[in-house]
Amino acid sequence: MDANGFASLFVGFLREKPKVHARYLEVKLKSEKELCQRLGLDDHTSSKVADAAFPYFASVMLPDCDYPELEVCS
C-alpha cells in the first residue's frame, strides 16, 4: 500500500488531509532499507515492509518531531 492508499485509512476520523512530516520520504527510504538489511530480507519480503507504510504512519502521528526521532529503524 502506498502513502495515498494508506492515507485513505485516516478519512474516517480526520476532516482534512493529515499533515505529514516534511522529511517523510527521506525517512521512509532510509528506515526501510535499514530494517530489510538488518533482518536479511529478500526482495519479495522487503516489498511487504514497504507496503506496511510504518514511516507514513509515524510521519502523520508525529509531523513536527525532529528528524532522528521519526526514523522507524535506526
Residue pairs with C-beta under 8 A, 6 or more apart in sequence:
1 51
1 52
1 53
2 53
3 20
3 24
3 53
3 56
6 53
6 56
6 57
7 17
7 18
7 56
7 60
10 18
10 60
18 60
18 63
19 60
19 63
20 56
20 59
20 60
20 63
21 27
21 58
21 59
21 60
21 62
21 63
21 64
21 65
21 70
23 67
23 70
24 55
24 56
24 59
24 70
27 55
27 58
27 59
27 67
27 70
27 71
27 72
28 55
28 56
28 59
30 71
31 54
31 55
31 71
31 72
31 73
31 74
32 46
32 49
32 50
32 55
32 72
32 73
34 71
34 73
34 74
35 41
35 49
35 72
35 73
36 45
36 46
36 49
38 73
41 49
54 72
55 70
55 72
58 70
58 72
59 70
62 69
62 70
68 74
